[in-house]
Amino acid sequence: MAKTVIEIRKKPNENNASILRRFSRRIQESGIIRNVKSARYNVRKESKLKVKNSALKRMARRYEIEKLKKLGKMATK
């Protein structure tokens, strides 16, 4: 992630609360907080092998359910 430098200088006769308010506004406008929060819970993509195995399990389970329905051991909706 690229680093962004935000610098706020104190104006003459400016109190700390207004400096903090200006800084907070500048941070919010830059989108830094939004980017950090969106990347906080980054979820990796599943590997191709895992996707393939889960698809095979689903297919096997579907086949098993159809088989039980045909035998009358499982209620149909």
Biopython code that builds the backbone (N, CA, C, O; Angstrom):
import numpy as np
from Bio.PDB.StructureBuilder import StructureBuilder

atoms = [
    (1, "MET", "N", (0.842, -1.169, 0.000)),
    (1, "MET", "CA", (0.000, 0.000, 0.000)),
    (1, "MET", "C", (0.888, 1.233, 0.000)),
    (1, "MET", "O", (1.852, 1.306, 0.762)),
    (2, "ALA", "N", (0.572, 2.192, -0.843)),
    (2, "ALA", "CA", (1.364, 3.406, -0.935)),
    (2, "ALA", "C", (1.144, 4.269, 0.305)),
    (2, "ALA", "O", (0.031, 4.371, 0.822)),
    (3, "LYS", "N", (2.204, 4.871, 0.758)),
    (3, "LYS", "CA", (2.097, 5.727, 1.945)),
    (3, "LYS", "C", (1.713, 7.131, 1.522)),
    (3, "LYS", "O", (2.208, 7.652, 0.522)),
    (4, "THR", "N", (0.833, 7.732, 2.288)),
    (4, "THR", "CA", (0.396, 9.093, 2.032)),
    (4, "THR", "C", (0.790, 9.940, 3.220)),
    (4, "THR", "O", (0.555, 9.570, 4.370)),
    (5, "VAL", "N", (1.387, 11.072, 2.936)),
    (5, "VAL", "CA", (1.798, 11.979, 3.995)),
    (5, "VAL", "C", (0.799, 13.120, 4.061)),
    (5, "VAL", "O", (0.550, 13.800, 3.065)),
    (6, "ILE", "N", (0.235, 13.322, 5.231)),
    (6, "ILE", "CA", (-0.686, 14.438, 5.440)),
    (6, "ILE", "C", (-0.090, 15.307, 6.533)),
    (6, "ILE", "O", (0.150, 14.854, 7.652)),
    (7, "GLU", "N", (0.142, 16.553, 6.188)),
    (7, "GLU", "CA", (0.791, 17.463, 7.130)),
    (7, "GLU", "C", (-0.132, 18.636, 7.411)),
    (7, "GLU", "O", (-0.654, 19.265, 6.490)),
    (8, "ILE", "N", (-0.325, 18.916, 8.670)),
    (8, "ILE", "CA", (-1.149, 20.044, 9.094)),
    (8, "ILE", "C", (-0.261, 20.967, 9.922)),
    (8, "ILE", "O", (0.376, 20.536, 10.884)),
    (9, "ARG", "N", (-0.228, 22.229, 9.542)),
    (9, "ARG", "CA", (0.553, 23.201, 10.305)),
    (9, "ARG", "C", (-0.389, 24.090, 11.114)),
    (9, "ARG", "O", (-1.487, 24.431, 10.675)),
    (10, "LYS", "N", (0.071, 24.449, 12.294)),
    (10, "LYS", "CA", (-0.744, 25.282, 13.182)),
    (10, "LYS", "C", (-0.755, 26.711, 12.668)),
    (10, "LYS", "O", (0.282, 27.313, 12.391)),
    (11, "LYS", "N", (-1.974, 27.229, 12.553)),
    (11, "LYS", "CA", (-2.121, 28.626, 12.146)),
    (11, "LYS", "C", (-1.994, 29.500, 13.396)),
    (11, "LYS", "O", (-2.205, 29.023, 14.511)),
    (12, "PRO", "N", (-1.653, 30.764, 13.214)),
    (12, "PRO", "CA", (-1.546, 31.637, 14.398)),
    (12, "PRO", "C", (-2.899, 31.753, 15.099)),
    (12, "PRO", "O", (-3.938, 31.861, 14.447)),
    (13, "ASN", "N", (-2.875, 31.730, 16.424)),
    (13, "ASN", "CA", (-4.075, 31.835, 17.269)),
    (13, "ASN", "C", (-5.074, 30.695, 17.036)),
    (13, "ASN", "O", (-6.281, 30.890, 17.181)),
    (14, "GLU", "N", (-4.575, 29.506, 16.675)),
    (14, "GLU", "CA", (-5.465, 28.356, 16.464)),
    (14, "GLU", "C", (-5.315, 27.416, 17.653)),
    (14, "GLU", "O", (-4.201, 27.132, 18.093)),
    (15, "ASN", "N", (-6.438, 26.938, 18.167)),
    (15, "ASN", "CA", (-6.354, 26.043, 19.320)),
    (15, "ASN", "C", (-6.208, 24.591, 18.858)),
    (15, "ASN", "O", (-6.363, 24.282, 17.677)),
    (16, "ASN", "N", (-5.906, 23.710, 19.813)),
    (16, "ASN", "CA", (-5.627, 22.311, 19.496)),
    (16, "ASN", "C", (-6.851, 21.586, 18.931)),
    (16, "ASN", "O", (-6.709, 20.718, 18.069)),
    (17, "ALA", "N", (-8.041, 21.929, 19.403)),
    (17, "ALA", "CA", (-9.252, 21.250, 18.929)),
    (17, "ALA", "C", (-9.466, 21.499, 17.438)),
    (17, "ALA", "O", (-9.836, 20.584, 16.702)),
    (18, "SER", "N", (-9.236, 22.728, 16.993)),
    (18, "SER", "CA", (-9.450, 23.009, 15.571)),
    (18, "SER", "C", (-8.363, 22.363, 14.704)),
    (18, "SER", "O", (-8.629, 21.966, 13.570)),
    (19, "ILE", "N", (-7.158, 22.260, 15.230)),
    (19, "ILE", "CA", (-6.095, 21.554, 14.491)),
    (19, "ILE", "C", (-6.470, 20.096, 14.329)),
    (19, "ILE", "O", (-6.349, 19.532, 13.241)),
    (20, "LEU", "N", (-6.926, 19.486, 15.413)),
    (20, "LEU", "CA", (-7.327, 18.079, 15.376)),
    (20, "LEU", "C", (-8.496, 17.885, 14.414)),
    (20, "LEU", "O", (-8.527, 16.903, 13.673)),
    (21, "ARG", "N", (-9.454, 18.805, 14.417)),
    (21, "ARG", "CA", (-10.608, 18.733, 13.520)),
    (21, "ARG", "C", (-10.162, 18.821, 12.063)),
    (21, "ARG", "O", (-10.638, 18.056, 11.224)),
    (22, "ARG", "N", (-9.246, 19.754, 11.752)),
    (22, "ARG", "CA", (-8.737, 19.881, 10.381)),
    (22, "ARG", "C", (-7.994, 18.628, 9.942)),
    (22, "ARG", "O", (-8.140, 18.159, 8.814)),
    (23, "PHE", "N", (-7.187, 18.093, 10.868)),
    (23, "PHE", "CA", (-6.440, 16.875, 10.552)),
    (23, "PHE", "C", (-7.391, 15.714, 10.275)),
    (23, "PHE", "O", (-7.216, 14.984, 9.300)),
    (24, "SER", "N", (-8.396, 15.545, 11.134)),
    (24, "SER", "CA", (-9.362, 14.453, 10.958)),
    (24, "SER", "C", (-10.097, 14.579, 9.630)),
    (24, "SER", "O", (-10.302, 13.589, 8.928)),
    (25, "ARG", "N", (-10.486, 15.791, 9.295)),
    (25, "ARG", "CA", (-11.189, 16.014, 8.035)),
    (25, "ARG", "C", (-10.292, 15.676, 6.850)),
    (25, "ARG", "O", (-10.739, 15.047, 5.892)),
    (26, "ARG", "N", (-9.026, 16.093, 6.912)),
    (26, "ARG", "CA", (-8.082, 15.824, 5.826)),
    (26, "ARG", "C", (-7.852, 14.324, 5.665)),
    (26, "ARG", "O", (-7.771, 13.820, 4.545)),
    (27, "ILE", "N", (-7.746, 13.616, 6.788)),
    (27, "ILE", "CA", (-7.567, 12.154, 6.742)),
    (27, "ILE", "C", (-8.781, 11.504, 6.094)),
    (27, "ILE", "O", (-8.639, 10.626, 5.243)),
    (28, "GLN", "N", (-9.971, 11.933, 6.493)),
    (28, "GLN", "CA", (-11.195, 11.345, 5.964)),
    (28, "GLN", "C", (-11.326, 11.620, 4.463)),
    (28, "GLN", "O", (-11.732, 10.736, 3.708)),
    (29, "GLU", "N", (-10.993, 12.811, 4.035)),
    (29, "GLU", "CA", (-11.084, 13.160, 2.621)),
    (29, "GLU", "C", (-10.090, 12.364, 1.781)),
    (29, "GLU", "O", (-10.369, 12.049, 0.625)),
    (30, "SER", "N", (-8.941, 12.040, 2.348)),
    (30, "SER", "CA", (-7.920, 11.320, 1.582)),
    (30, "SER", "C", (-8.302, 9.866, 1.339)),
    (30, "SER", "O", (-7.794, 9.248, 0.403)),
    (31, "GLY", "N", (-9.194, 9.302, 2.169)),
    (31, "GLY", "CA", (-9.640, 7.919, 1.978)),
    (31, "GLY", "C", (-8.724, 6.889, 2.607)),
    (31, "GLY", "O", (-8.867, 5.694, 2.346)),
    (32, "ILE", "N", (-7.782, 7.330, 3.435)),
    (32, "ILE", "CA", (-6.841, 6.402, 4.059)),
    (32, "ILE", "C", (-7.571, 5.423, 4.974)),
    (32, "ILE", "O", (-7.327, 4.218, 4.920)),
    (33, "ILE", "N", (-8.462, 5.938, 5.810)),
    (33, "ILE", "CA", (-9.174, 5.089, 6.771)),
    (33, "ILE", "C", (-10.009, 4.044, 6.032)),
    (33, "ILE", "O", (-10.029, 2.875, 6.417)),
    (34, "ARG", "N", (-10.698, 4.467, 4.972)),
    (34, "ARG", "CA", (-11.533, 3.545, 4.203)),
    (34, "ARG", "C", (-10.692, 2.416, 3.611)),
    (34, "ARG", "O", (-11.092, 1.253, 3.655)),
    (35, "ASN", "N", (-9.525, 2.759, 3.055)),
    (35, "ASN", "CA", (-8.658, 1.736, 2.462)),
    (35, "ASN", "C", (-8.151, 0.761, 3.509)),
    (35, "ASN", "O", (-8.116, -0.446, 3.270)),
    (36, "VAL", "N", (-7.761, 1.272, 4.664)),
    (36, "VAL", "CA", (-7.229, 0.410, 5.717)),
    (36, "VAL", "C", (-8.317, -0.522, 6.225)),
    (36, "VAL", "O", (-8.077, -1.713, 6.422)),
    (37, "LYS", "N", (-9.517, 0.018, 6.438)),
    (37, "LYS", "CA", (-10.608, -0.816, 6.939)),
    (37, "LYS", "C", (-11.027, -1.867, 5.918)),
    (37, "LYS", "O", (-11.386, -2.980, 6.300)),
    (38, "SER", "N", (-10.988, -1.539, 4.635)),
    (38, "SER", "CA", (-11.387, -2.515, 3.623)),
    (38, "SER", "C", (-10.349, -3.627, 3.496)),
    (38, "SER", "O", (-10.698, -4.763, 3.173)),
    (39, "ALA", "N", (-9.087, -3.316, 3.745)),
    (39, "ALA", "CA", (-8.040, -4.332, 3.634)),
    (39, "ALA", "C", (-7.859, -5.105, 4.931)),
    (39, "ALA", "O", (-7.092, -6.067, 4.973)),
    (40, "ARG", "N", (-8.549, -4.702, 5.984)),
    (40, "ARG", "CA", (-8.343, -5.315, 7.294)),
    (40, "ARG", "C", (-8.726, -6.785, 7.316)),
    (40, "ARG", "O", (-8.001, -7.611, 7.870)),
    (41, "TYR", "N", (-9.853, -7.110, 6.721)),
    (41, "TYR", "CA", (-10.328, -8.489, 6.723)),
    (41, "TYR", "C", (-10.237, -9.083, 5.326)),
    (41, "TYR", "O", (-11.203, -9.655, 4.821)),
    (42, "ASN", "N", (-9.096, -8.947, 4.720)),
    (42, "ASN", "CA", (-8.890, -9.457, 3.373)),
    (42, "ASN", "C", (-8.966, -10.981, 3.387)),
    (42, "ASN", "O", (-8.272, -11.638, 4.163)),
    (43, "VAL", "N", (-9.803, -11.527, 2.534)),
    (43, "VAL", "CA", (-9.991, -12.975, 2.470)),
    (43, "VAL", "C", (-9.290, -13.491, 1.218)),
    (43, "VAL", "O", (-9.519, -13.004, 0.110)),
    (44, "ARG", "N", (-8.440, -14.479, 1.419)),
    (44, "ARG", "CA", (-7.735, -15.053, 0.288)),
    (44, "ARG", "C", (-8.682, -15.886, -0.559)),
    (44, "ARG", "O", (-9.663, -16.434, -0.057)),
    (45, "LYS", "N", (-8.378, -15.976, -1.851)),
    (45, "LYS", "CA", (-9.153, -16.843, -2.719)),
    (45, "LYS", "C", (-8.806, -18.287, -2.386)),
    (45, "LYS", "O", (-7.670, -18.596, -2.027)),
    (46, "GLU", "N", (-9.804, -19.177, -2.508)),
    (46, "GLU", "CA", (-9.546, -20.594, -2.251)),
    (46, "GLU", "C", (-8.702, -21.156, -3.381)),
    (46, "GLU", "O", (-8.783, -20.701, -4.522)),
    (47, "SER", "N", (-7.895, -22.148, -3.049)),
    (47, "SER", "CA", (-7.058, -22.757, -4.068)),
    (47, "SER", "C", (-7.934, -23.563, -5.028)),
    (47, "SER", "O", (-9.041, -23.973, -4.679)),
    (48, "LYS", "N", (-7.429, -23.782, -6.229)),
    (48, "LYS", "CA", (-8.188, -24.522, -7.238)),
    (48, "LYS", "C", (-8.489, -25.939, -6.766)),
    (48, "LYS", "O", (-9.562, -26.475, -7.042)),
    (49, "LEU", "N", (-7.552, -26.539, -6.062)),
    (49, "LEU", "CA", (-7.758, -27.906, -5.575)),
    (49, "LEU", "C", (-8.891, -27.958, -4.559)),
    (49, "LEU", "O", (-9.705, -28.881, -4.585)),
    (50, "LYS", "N", (-8.950, -26.986, -3.674)),
    (50, "LYS", "CA", (-10.006, -26.955, -2.665)),
    (50, "LYS", "C", (-11.367, -26.738, -3.310)),
    (50, "LYS", "O", (-12.348, -27.364, -2.910)),
    (51, "VAL", "N", (-11.436, -25.860, -4.301)),
    (51, "VAL", "CA", (-12.692, -25.605, -5.009)),
    (51, "VAL", "C", (-13.146, -26.880, -5.717)),
    (51, "VAL", "O", (-14.325, -27.231, -5.690)),
    (52, "LYS", "N", (-12.208, -27.558, -6.342)),
    (52, "LYS", "CA", (-12.519, -28.780, -7.078)),
    (52, "LYS", "C", (-13.016, -29.869, -6.133)),
    (52, "LYS", "O", (-13.996, -30.553, -6.427)),
    (53, "ASN", "N", (-12.335, -30.029, -4.993)),
    (53, "ASN", "CA", (-12.747, -31.052, -4.032)),
    (53, "ASN", "C", (-14.132, -30.773, -3.463)),
    (53, "ASN", "O", (-14.928, -31.696, -3.291)),
    (54, "SER", "N", (-14.427, -29.502, -3.169)),
    (54, "SER", "CA", (-15.746, -29.188, -2.632)),
    (54, "SER", "C", (-16.821, -29.423, -3.689)),
    (54, "SER", "O", (-17.923, -29.857, -3.356)),
    (55, "ALA", "N", (-16.520, -29.146, -4.950)),
    (55, "ALA", "CA", (-17.483, -29.405, -6.020)),
    (55, "ALA", "C", (-17.742, -30.898, -6.156)),
    (55, "ALA", "O", (-18.882, -31.316, -6.360)),
    (56, "LEU", "N", (-16.694, -31.703, -6.046)),
    (56, "LEU", "CA", (-16.851, -33.159, -6.125)),
    (56, "LEU", "C", (-17.684, -33.691, -4.963)),
    (56, "LEU", "O", (-18.501, -34.593, -5.146)),
    (57, "LYS", "N", (-17.478, -33.132, -3.760)),
    (57, "LYS", "CA", (-18.269, -33.546, -2.601)),
    (57, "LYS", "C", (-19.736, -33.203, -2.792)),
    (57, "LYS", "O", (-20.614, -33.999, -2.462)),
    (58, "ARG", "N", (-20.003, -32.001, -3.331)),
    (58, "ARG", "CA", (-21.396, -31.602, -3.592)),
    (58, "ARG", "C", (-22.057, -32.536, -4.593)),
    (58, "ARG", "O", (-23.206, -32.944, -4.422)),
    (59, "MET", "N", (-21.310, -32.868, -5.640)),
    (59, "MET", "CA", (-21.852, -33.764, -6.663)),
    (59, "MET", "C", (-22.157, -35.140, -6.077)),
    (59, "MET", "O", (-23.198, -35.728, -6.370)),
    (60, "ALA", "N", (-21.250, -35.649, -5.252)),
    (60, "ALA", "CA", (-21.454, -36.961, -4.641)),
    (60, "ALA", "C", (-22.659, -36.938, -3.705)),
    (60, "ALA", "O", (-23.452, -37.880, -3.688)),
    (61, "ARG", "N", (-22.798, -35.873, -2.934)),
    (61, "ARG", "CA", (-23.921, -35.752, -2.005)),
    (61, "ARG", "C", (-25.238, -35.649, -2.771)),
    (61, "ARG", "O", (-26.235, -36.252, -2.374)),
    (62, "ARG", "N", (-25.245, -34.887, -3.869)),
    (62, "ARG", "CA", (-26.447, -34.757, -4.695)),
    (62, "ARG", "C", (-26.850, -36.109, -5.274)),
    (62, "ARG", "O", (-28.031, -36.458, -5.296)),
    (63, "TYR", "N", (-25.853, -36.873, -5.746)),
    (63, "TYR", "CA", (-26.104, -38.201, -6.292)),
    (63, "TYR", "C", (-26.701, -39.109, -5.216)),
    (63, "TYR", "O", (-27.639, -39.862, -5.478)),
    (64, "GLU", "N", (-26.148, -39.028, -4.008)),
    (64, "GLU", "CA", (-26.626, -39.860, -2.893)),
    (64, "GLU", "C", (-28.069, -39.510, -2.524)),
    (64, "GLU", "O", (-28.869, -40.402, -2.244)),
    (65, "ILE", "N", (-28.403, -38.231, -2.520)),
    (65, "ILE", "CA", (-29.768, -37.792, -2.196)),
    (65, "ILE", "C", (-30.747, -38.279, -3.260)),
    (65, "ILE", "O", (-31.829, -38.766, -2.934)),
    (66, "GLU", "N", (-30.369, -38.150, -4.525)),
    (66, "GLU", "CA", (-31.242, -38.630, -5.603)),
    (66, "GLU", "C", (-31.479, -40.133, -5.482)),
    (66, "GLU", "O", (-32.590, -40.619, -5.696)),
    (67, "LYS", "N", (-30.428, -40.850, -5.139)),
    (67, "LYS", "CA", (-30.526, -42.305, -4.984)),
    (67, "LYS", "C", (-31.491, -42.652, -3.852)),
    (67, "LYS", "O", (-32.326, -43.543, -4.006)),
    (68, "LEU", "N", (-31.385, -41.954, -2.710)),
    (68, "LEU", "CA", (-32.277, -42.200, -1.573)),
    (68, "LEU", "C", (-33.727, -41.833, -1.910)),
    (68, "LEU", "O", (-34.660, -42.502, -1.466)),
    (69, "LYS", "N", (-33.909, -40.770, -2.693)),
    (69, "LYS", "CA", (-35.262, -40.381, -3.088)),
    (69, "LYS", "C", (-35.900, -41.451, -3.965)),
    (69, "LYS", "O", (-37.081, -41.761, -3.812)),
    (70, "LYS", "N", (-35.118, -42.016, -4.885)),
    (70, "LYS", "CA", (-35.641, -43.045, -5.782)),
    (70, "LYS", "C", (-36.001, -44.307, -5.001)),
    (70, "LYS", "O", (-36.959, -45.000, -5.343)),
    (71, "LEU", "N", (-35.242, -44.601, -3.964)),
    (71, "LEU", "CA", (-35.525, -45.778, -3.137)),
    (71, "LEU", "C", (-36.654, -45.527, -2.156)),
    (71, "LEU", "O", (-37.147, -46.458, -1.520)),
    (72, "GLY", "N", (-37.067, -44.271, -2.029)),
    (72, "GLY", "CA", (-38.167, -43.929, -1.114)),
    (72, "GLY", "C", (-37.716, -43.790, 0.322)),
    (72, "GLY", "O", (-38.556, -43.773, 1.222)),
    (73, "LYS", "N", (-36.430, -43.692, 0.571)),
    (73, "LYS", "CA", (-35.908, -43.572, 1.937)),
    (73, "LYS", "C", (-35.774, -42.113, 2.372)),
    (73, "LYS", "O", (-35.467, -41.821, 3.528)),
    (74, "MET", "N", (-36.010, -41.202, 1.423)),
    (74, "MET", "CA", (-35.916, -39.787, 1.754)),
    (74, "MET", "C", (-37.127, -39.093, 1.175)),
    (74, "MET", "O", (-37.495, -39.332, 0.025)),
    (75, "ALA", "N", (-37.746, -38.236, 1.962)),
    (75, "ALA", "CA", (-38.965, -37.564, 1.509)),
    (75, "ALA", "C", (-38.625, -36.517, 0.452)),
    (75, "ALA", "O", (-37.613, -35.822, 0.549)),
    (76, "THR", "N", (-39.483, -36.419, -0.553)),
    (76, "THR", "CA", (-39.314, -35.387, -1.567)),
    (76, "THR", "C", (-40.168, -34.189, -1.197)),
    (76, "THR", "O", (-41.195, -34.324, -0.532)),
    (77, "LYS", "N", (-39.744, -33.043, -1.625)),
    (77, "LYS", "CA", (-40.488, -31.812, -1.286)),
    (77, "LYS", "C", (-41.650, -31.614, -2.217)),
    (77, "LYS", "O", (-42.386, -30.636, -2.086)),
]
sb = StructureBuilder()
sb.init_structure("model")
sb.init_model(0)
sb.init_chain("A")
sb.init_seg("    ")
for serial, (resi, resn, name, xyz) in enumerate(atoms, 1):
    if name == "N":
        sb.init_residue(resn, " ", resi, " ")
    sb.init_atom(name, np.array(xyz, "f"), 0.0, 1.0, " ", f" {name:<3s}", serial, name[0])
structure = sb.get_structure()
